[in-house]
Amino acid sequence: MWGGSPGRYSPGVSVGGAPTAANPPSIWRSAIVVATPRTGSTLLSELVTATGVAGHPSECFNPAGLEQFSRHDGGRTSYSAYLDHCLDEATSANGVRGVALKWNGGRWLLALERARLGDPSASDADLIERLFPHARWAHLRRLDTARQAVSWYRAVASKVWRRVGCRPSGPEFPDGFVPNYRRIRWFEELAIDHNRRWDEFFAGQAVTALPLSYEDLADNPTSVLQRLLAFLDIEPPPGLASVRPRSLPQADDRTERWLETYLARRENLPASPWTAEQDAATRPN
């Protein structure tokens, strides 16, 4: 499914509430960045937000996001109230709305929108235009999917998804920790599969998405920002080159050791148990 600001959803939360004004006339551009985990989507979101001119493309559209957001009132926050909050937070003062979407979060969002509007036959295109008017899309992917999978597994195993400020002094893993290389392969397969699904989605919607890579973003974030803003027809603000992210790189010697071992074993590791039939319900209309 898809994304907005981190952690705020609960499968049991009400879908009730009056339809929101999700498409106010003040929104003249929406910037939708799609990605898979560990591709630098949080880094890009921080950089875009810091410009002040392209919205706030965080990842709020997922069940965990609504759950976290609704804890203050005992889980009674409706999806509609949460949607209003996310769309407001995603919009900069110049009328640009930004959002970052993962595949599963996107499908989840559209399913809830159909339920909220009471229109199960509503097309993806109509729902997207209502939520994110005048959208242009960018597809952020990591070219080295093996390294992406190792990073994804490490974040899941350590429960450390990003670092800001100083690195922790304590150990991230206990002595003798052995990674599950089979799960690393599954993460790589999942990243490849979700990128394929996004490509199919774009083809079906006749969308030309701006291709962006984690590798370019890590090497020259200013250049990537310039490309994205130009694609959105947004004038870069003064001082763009001084925009810097808060997140720190997490790769280290441990990452390199795991990657070397994974690459040596990958061809002999069992494939993912997921099947096309099991995932069919998440495919776009």
C-alpha positions, 0 to 999 in steps of 0.5 A: 500500500502507500505512505505520508508522515511516519507511523499513524494507523490502526486496522480497527479504526473507524472509516466513518466521517464526512467526506473531506475537502481533499481537493481544495482549489489552492493545491496547484501541484502534488508531488508523489514520490514512490519507493520501497524500503531503504531507498532513501525516501526518508532522506529525500523527504527531509530534503524536500521539506527543508526547501519549503516549496514542495510540500512535506512528502512523508510516509503517513499512509499506512496502518501503523501511522493511524494507530500511532496518531490515534493513541491520544484518544484511545484509538477513536480517531477516524480515518477521515480525521487522520486523512485531513491531518495528513493532507494538511501536514503534506501541503506547503504554503505555496500550494504544493502537496507532497507525499511519499508512498510505498506500494502496500500503503498506496493500495491501503489508502485507495481501499479506505478512500473507496470505503469512505466515499461509498464507491467501490468502483471508483478508479485509482486515477479519480481517487488520486486526483481527488487526494493529490490534484495535478500530481507528478510522480517520481520513482525512487529506487535503489539500483543495488537491490542486494545492498538494499535487502541487507539494509532492510533486514538490518533495520528490521532485526535491530529496530533501528530505521534511522539515526539522527545525531551521534551514533549510539555507544552500545552494541546494535546486535548481541555477540554472536548474532547470525543474520538470516540470509534467507530473509535477506533474499526475500527482502530483495525479491520483495523490493524487486517485485514492488518496483515492478508493480509500480512500473505496471501501475505507471504504464496502466495510468499512462504516467511518466514518472521521474526516475531517481536513484538512492545512489545519486541521492547519496552522492549528490543530494542537491543535484537530485533536488534540482532535478525533482523541482524542475520536473515539478515546475517549481522554482528552486529557493535561494540557498538550495545547495545548503539544504542538508539532511538530518539522517546519518548513514547506517552502513558500516563494516558489519553491512559489508560482511553481511553483503559479502556472505549474502552474495556468495550464498544468494543463488542457493537460498530458497525463494520467497514463499509469497505467490502472485495469487496471494498478492493479487488483491493488492494489484491496482484496478 
